[in-house]
Amino acid sequence: MVPSTSECASYVAQKTFDNKPLVLRHMRLSDLKAVAQLEQEIFLSPWSMSSFHKELDNKISTTFVLLWHDLITGYTTFWIAADEVQILKIAVAPDFRQLGVAAWMLNTILQESRRLQAKIAFVEVRASNKNAIGFYKKNGFAVEGTRRDYYASPREDALLMQREL
Ligand SMILES: CC(C)(COP(=O)(O)OP(=O)(O)OC[C@H]1O[C@@H](n2cnc3c(N)ncnc32)[C@H](O)[C@@H]1OP(=O)(O)O)[C@@H](O)C(=O)NCCC(=O)NCCS
């Protein structure tokens, strides 16, 4: 059976930032527009709204959104299958970066993955994305290989990073 994350918990994690709650919860249909808009602002080759919609129907996929004062300020999509977790996205709106928010999201994913018996986590990152590479290294990931010309628009290699859980 495909494991599923705890969908019934509306809030996956919660903490305070600037005296207002910062909340991580499962993405809902009503979030799709805001998530796709943030995605457009952040990524070079962004996913469309329908790509995020498909993730909602994918049994191995989970997307959490990060809310601050009801504003979507980040999100993360990951797949858990067998004993592996594949992180597809972690994104934080520019005004909320360098505050430990992405590390908090990542730790929540890894906790959930351990709970579902995952043993190893993978992520692919554009070779030029120094922020993300630094972020994952700081959080225990190491570069294990390169996928040549993995990305389009612009064409670029991916670094494959992994860590044990
Ligand atoms: C990568 C990203 C998610 C990090 O989010 P964040 O909330 O700023 O990260 P945190 O505050 O939890 O962690 C900060 C650490 O990440 C790395 N980092 C993040 N931004 C950085 C920057 N502008 N310059 C250098 N290092 C950076 C550093 O290791 C930093 O630790 P340090 O400040 O002690 O050096 C964010 O920059 C982002 O959304 N980038 C665009 C989307 C993306 O590329 N996602 C990853 C691929 S899916």
The ligand as an ORCA input file, in Angstrom:
! r2SCAN-3c Opt
* xyz 0 1
  C      16.738     27.799     -1.174
  C      15.657     28.483     -0.317
  C      14.452     27.556     -0.229
  C      16.238     28.719      1.089
  O      15.214     29.311      1.873
  P      15.538     30.095      3.232
  O      14.247     30.143      4.022
  O      16.204     31.357      2.926
  O      16.577     29.104      3.928
  P      16.960     29.036      5.481
  O      16.846     30.421      6.054
  O      16.228     27.940      6.144
  O      18.472     28.576      5.378
  C      19.457     29.502      5.044
  C      20.665     28.749      4.519
  O      20.470     28.416      3.150
  C      21.610     28.845      2.360
  N      21.198     30.074      1.666
  C      19.919     30.476      1.477
  N      19.903     31.642      0.768
  C      21.178     31.976      0.553
  C      21.803     33.074     -0.117
  N      21.099     34.074     -0.691
  N      23.141     33.092     -0.180
  C      23.864     32.099      0.379
  N      23.331     31.051      1.031
  C      22.012     30.985      1.114
  C      22.694     29.089      3.361
  O      23.311     27.856      3.677
  C      21.909     29.609      4.560
  O      22.535     29.409      5.781
  P      23.496     30.573      6.388
  O      22.682     31.825      6.327
  O      23.807     30.117      7.772
  O      24.670     30.594      5.479
  C      15.242     29.869     -0.905
  O      16.413     30.597     -1.185
  C      14.376     29.777     -2.153
  O      13.146     29.717     -2.086
  N      15.037     29.790     -3.330
  C      14.304     29.727     -4.622
  C      13.702     28.348     -4.850
  C      14.747     27.261     -4.903
  O      15.770     27.406     -5.552
  N      14.465     26.143     -4.170
  C      15.397     25.026     -4.068
  C      15.322     24.085     -5.217
  S      13.787     23.199     -5.265
*
